[in-house]
Amino acid sequence: MRVSLPVYPHHKTRAEVATLRWVRQNTNIPVPEVFSFDDSNANEIGYEWILMEFLQGTSARKCWRTMSMEQKIALTKQMATFQAELLEYGKPGFMFKNIGTLDVREIGQESNAEDLKKIAPGRLVSHGFFMGDHVQYDIPRGPFRSSHDWLSAELNIILLHHTAVLKRHRTKMTKRTPRSLPPILDERETTGLYHHDLHLNNILVNEEGEITAVLDWECVSALPLWMLAKVPKFLDGPVREEEPQRDLYADEAPDVEAENNDPEYLDNEGKNELYFIHRMEYETTQLRKVHVARLRELWPELSLEESAVKIDFFEAVSQCDGIWVKKARRWADCMQKGEVVRWDDA
């Protein structure tokens, strides 16, 4: 049972139920079946809740060190397949129009084929739109017609939150927007479901390393197709092409206290933690190549190079608050001058 605090009453619970039911009906991605839900707090426990199926498996994070590279490659290919399957490999007539979180006007306890046909992107249920005072801002909330409209709304939220700090940076960012994200489209932008939180804890596997469940579909939305080219979180990280040699790293005495008391403890097998950090960086670097190759195979129409520019703009918008404002300014300055610089290198 998932019990929700009233951070975005009604909308967040309905959106998660609609998304889980749509994914379960239209894809082969293993997600839990929703048995019942209440999107109000007028019940015995006083909170919104979803009662769903318990799926077997262990988080991939706990198994990752003991999985072979072949198993990790297979898992990565499967996740790329799931990513493409969320829009059925780009087949016309299957994908959504508009940017927003899935919803249906009247969603009942039982889902049927007719109800699922009515599911479509609606109001965007995203932390940036409802956290803190953001829920009270007078801004468009979706569905959005285009990438331009969506990211303009994201920038408006930041501007309202930090007006004095960000006013000059927003000017540079919005000057860049029309070149890569046209504000006017003849028709509404084609979109697909994008799972923004695919880290290893949200992927369950069996003893053979095969995926048994993909979890946490809260706040998952239909976003522009270029966002689906973004690598999942479990493959994100620094580039490391050279394989770390285990014997070159220092030994580490077993931490008995951590092993006994910390539920997140992972056995270092007598080696310094730095070895496993570098090992993870090396493996994710190689697995990103596997992921990209599988996406190209399944979805040849998608331009990963063109998508990368738009993803960088999204990252700049997302990170131009707080500690990353100087980096966002550097990136916007370079792009305004016509210098193509990746966000990671700014």
C-alpha positions in Angstrom: 0.0 0.0 0.0 1.3 3.4 -1.0 0.0 6.1 1.4 0.5 9.7 0.2 0.9 12.9 2.1 -1.4 15.6 0.7 1.3 17.4 -1.3 -0.8 17.6 -4.4 -4.3 16.4 -3.4 -6.2 14.3 -5.8 -4.0 14.8 -8.8 -0.9 12.8 -7.9 -2.8 9.7 -6.8 -5.0 9.7 -9.9 -2.1 10.2 -12.2 -0.1 7.3 -10.7 -3.1 5.0 -11.0 -3.8 6.0 -14.6 -0.1 5.6 -15.5 0.3 2.1 -13.9 -2.9 0.9 -15.6 -1.9 2.2 -19.0 1.7 0.8 -18.8 0.3 -2.6 -17.6 -2.2 -2.7 -20.4 -0.1 -1.5 -23.3 3.4 -2.7 -22.6 5.4 -5.7 -21.4 7.0 -3.7 -18.6 6.4 -5.6 -15.3 4.5 -3.1 -13.1 2.2 -3.9 -10.2 -1.6 -4.2 -10.7 -3.7 -1.6 -8.9 -6.4 -3.4 -6.9 -8.0 -0.3 -5.3 -7.3 3.3 -4.5 -8.7 6.4 -2.9 -7.7 9.8 -4.2 -9.2 11.7 -1.3 -8.5 11.8 2.4 -12.2 11.1 3.3 -11.4 7.5 4.6 -10.5 5.6 7.7 -6.8 6.5 7.6 -7.3 10.1 6.5 -4.8 10.0 3.6 -4.9 9.1 -0.1 -3.7 5.6 -0.8 -3.2 3.0 -3.5 -3.4 -0.8 -2.8 -1.3 -2.6 -5.4 0.2 -6.0 -6.2 3.5 -7.0 -4.4 6.0 -8.0 -7.0 8.8 -10.5 -6.2 12.5 -9.6 -6.6 15.5 -7.8 -5.1 16.6 -4.3 -5.9 19.3 -4.4 -8.6 21.4 -2.1 -6.4 21.9 -4.9 -3.8 22.7 -7.5 -6.5 24.8 -5.3 -8.9 28.3 -6.1 -7.5 27.6 -9.9 -7.8 26.0 -9.7 -11.3 28.2 -10.6 -14.2 28.8 -8.1 -17.0 26.8 -10.3 -19.3 23.8 -10.0 -16.9 24.3 -6.2 -16.7 24.4 -5.9 -20.5 21.2 -8.0 -20.8 19.5 -5.8 -18.1 20.6 -2.6 -19.9 19.2 -3.9 -23.2 16.0 -4.8 -21.6 15.6 -1.4 -20.0 16.3 0.3 -23.4 13.6 -2.0 -24.9 11.2 -0.9 -22.2 12.1 2.7 -22.9 11.3 2.3 -26.6 8.2 0.2 -25.8 6.6 3.1 -23.9 5.8 4.5 -27.3 5.8 1.2 -29.2 9.0 1.9 -31.0 7.5 5.2 -32.4 4.6 3.7 -34.3 2.1 6.4 -35.5 -1.3 6.4 -33.8 0.1 4.9 -30.6 2.0 7.9 -29.2 0.4 10.7 -27.1 -0.1 14.3 -28.2 0.7 17.0 -25.6 3.1 17.1 -22.7 1.6 16.2 -19.3 0.9 13.5 -16.8 -1.6 10.8 -17.7 -5.1 11.2 -16.4 -8.7 10.3 -17.1 -11.8 12.4 -16.3 -13.6 9.6 -14.5 -11.3 6.8 -13.2 -13.0 4.0 -11.5 -11.8 1.2 -9.2 -12.0 -1.3 -12.1 -10.1 -0.5 -15.4 -11.5 -1.6 -18.7 -10.5 -1.2 -22.3 -12.8 1.8 -22.8 -11.5 3.6 -19.7 -7.9 3.1 -20.9 -8.7 4.6 -24.2 -9.7 7.8 -22.4 -6.3 8.1 -20.7 -4.4 11.1 -22.1 -1.8 13.7 -20.9 -3.4 16.3 -18.7 -2.1 18.6 -15.9 1.6 18.0 -15.3 2.2 16.3 -12.0 5.8 17.2 -11.3 7.6 18.1 -8.1 8.7 21.5 -9.5 5.0 22.4 -10.1 3.6 21.6 -6.7 6.4 21.6 -4.1 6.3 24.3 -1.5 4.5 27.5 -2.6 4.8 26.4 -6.3 1.3 24.9 -6.2 -0.1 28.5 -5.7 1.8 30.1 -8.6 -0.4 31.5 -11.4 1.2 29.6 -14.3 0.1 27.2 -17.0 0.1 23.6 -15.7 -0.6 21.6 -18.8 -1.2 19.8 -20.9 1.4 21.7 -22.9 1.3 21.9 -26.7 5.1 21.9 -27.2 8.6 21.6 -25.6 8.8 25.4 -25.8 5.7 25.9 -23.8 6.6 23.3 -21.2 10.2 24.5 -20.5 8.9 28.2 -20.5 6.6 27.2 -17.7 9.5 25.5 -15.9 11.5 28.7 -16.2 8.6 30.8 -15.0 8.5 28.7 -11.8 12.2 29.4 -11.1 11.7 33.0 -11.9 8.9 33.4 -9.5 10.9 31.5 -6.8 14.1 33.5 -7.2 13.1 36.6 -9.2 16.0 38.8 -8.1 18.7 36.1 -8.7 17.6 34.7 -11.9 16.2 37.6 -13.9 19.3 38.1 -16.0 19.9 34.4 -16.5 16.4 33.8 -17.8 16.9 36.4 -20.5 19.9 34.4 -21.9 18.0 31.1 -21.6 14.9 32.4 -23.4 17.0 33.8 -26.2 18.3 30.3 -26.8 14.9 28.6 -26.6 13.4 29.4 -30.0 16.4 28.1 -32.0 16.2 24.5 -30.7 12.6 24.5 -29.4 10.2 26.3 -31.8 7.3 28.0 -29.9 4.7 27.5 -32.7 3.9 24.1 -34.1 1.3 23.2 -36.8 0.1 20.5 -34.5 0.6 19.4 -30.9 3.9 17.8 -30.2 4.2 14.0 -30.1 5.1 12.6 -26.7 5.8 9.4 -24.8 6.0 8.3 -21.2 9.3 9.1 -19.6 10.3 7.4 -16.3 12.6 10.0 -14.7 13.8 7.9 -11.7 15.1 4.7 -13.1 17.8 4.1 -10.5 18.9 0.6 -9.4 16.6 0.6 -6.3 13.6 0.9 -8.6 14.5 -2.1 -10.7 13.9 -5.5 -9.1 15.6 -8.6 -10.4 15.6 -12.4 -9.7 18.5 -14.6 -8.8 19.5 -14.7 -12.5 19.6 -11.0 -12.7 16.5 -10.8 -14.9 14.1 -7.9 -14.4 11.0 -8.8 -12.4 9.6 -5.3 -11.8 10.0 -1.6 -12.6 8.8 0.5 -9.7 8.0 4.1 -8.7 5.7 5.5 -11.5 4.8 8.5 -9.3 5.0 11.8 -11.3 5.9 9.9 -14.5 4.6 12.0 -17.4 4.3 12.1 -21.2 7.2 14.2 -22.3 8.7 15.2 -25.7 10.3 12.3 -27.6 13.7 13.8 -27.3 13.5 13.3 -23.5 13.2 9.5 -24.1 16.7 9.6 -25.5 18.1 10.5 -22.1 20.0 7.7 -20.4 18.2 6.3 -17.3 19.6 7.2 -13.9 21.3 3.9 -13.3 23.6 4.6 -16.3 24.3 8.2 -15.4 27.7 9.2 -14.1 31.3 10.1 -14.9 33.1 8.7 -17.9 35.8 6.0 -17.2 37.1 4.1 -20.1 40.0 2.3 -18.4 38.9 -0.8 -16.4 40.1 -0.5 -12.8 42.5 -3.2 -11.7 41.5 -4.7 -8.4 45.0 -5.5 -7.2 46.0 -1.8 -7.4 43.5 -0.7 -4.8 44.1 -0.8 -1.0 42.5 -3.5 1.1 39.9 -2.6 3.7 39.2 -4.3 7.0 35.6 -5.7 7.3 33.2 -3.2 8.9 31.3 -5.6 11.1 29.2 -2.8 12.7 28.0 -1.5 9.4 27.3 -5.0 8.1 25.2 -5.8 11.1 23.3 -2.5 11.6 23.1 -0.7 8.2 20.4 -2.0 5.9 22.0 -0.2 3.0 25.4 -1.8 3.6 27.1 -3.5 0.6 29.9 -5.9 1.3 33.2 -4.4 0.0 34.7 -7.9 -0.1 37.9 -6.7 1.7 38.6 -3.9 -0.9 38.6 -0.2 -0.5 35.3 1.5 -1.4 37.2 3.5 -4.1 37.6 0.4 -6.1 33.9 -0.1 -6.4 33.2 3.5 -7.2 35.7 3.3 -10.1 34.3 -0.1 -11.1 30.8 1.4 -11.2 31.9 4.3 -13.3 33.7 2.0 -15.8 30.7 -0.3 -16.1 28.2 2.4 -16.6 30.4 4.0 -19.2 30.4 0.7 -21.2 26.7 0.1 -20.5 25.7 3.5 -21.8 27.1 2.4 -25.2 25.0 -0.7 -25.0 21.9 1.4 -24.2 22.5 3.8 -27.1 23.1 1.0 -29.5 19.9 -0.8 -28.5 17.9 2.5 -28.8 19.3 3.1 -32.3 18.3 -0.5 -33.2 14.8 -0.2 -31.9 14.1 3.4 -32.8 16.2 4.4 -35.8 14.1 7.5 -36.5 15.2 9.1 -33.3 18.1 11.5 -33.8 20.2 11.1 -30.6 22.5 13.9 -31.6 19.6 16.4 -32.0 18.0 15.1 -28.9 21.2 15.7 -26.9 21.1 19.4 -27.6 17.5 19.6 -26.3 18.4 17.5 -23.3 21.2 19.8 -22.5 18.8 22.7 -22.6 16.4 20.8 -20.2 19.3 20.2 -17.9 20.3 23.9 -17.9 16.7 24.9 -17.1 16.5 22.2 -14.3 19.8 23.2 -12.8 19.8 27.0 -13.1 18.6 27.3 -9.6 20.8 27.5 -6.5 24.4 26.2 -6.8 24.3 25.6 -10.5 23.3 29.1 -11.6 26.9 30.0 -12.6 27.2 26.9 -14.7 23.8 27.6 -16.4 25.0 31.1 -17.2 28.3 29.8 -18.7 26.4 27.3 -20.8 23.8 29.9 -22.0 26.6 32.4 -22.9 28.3 29.8 -25.0 25.1 28.7 -26.8 24.2 32.3 -27.4 27.5 32.8 -29.1 26.9 29.8 -31.3 29.4 27.6 -29.5 28.0 24.1 -29.1 29.0 23.0 -25.6 27.6 20.0 -23.8 26.1 20.8 -20.4 28.5 18.4 -18.6 31.4 20.3 -20.1 30.2 23.9 -19.3 
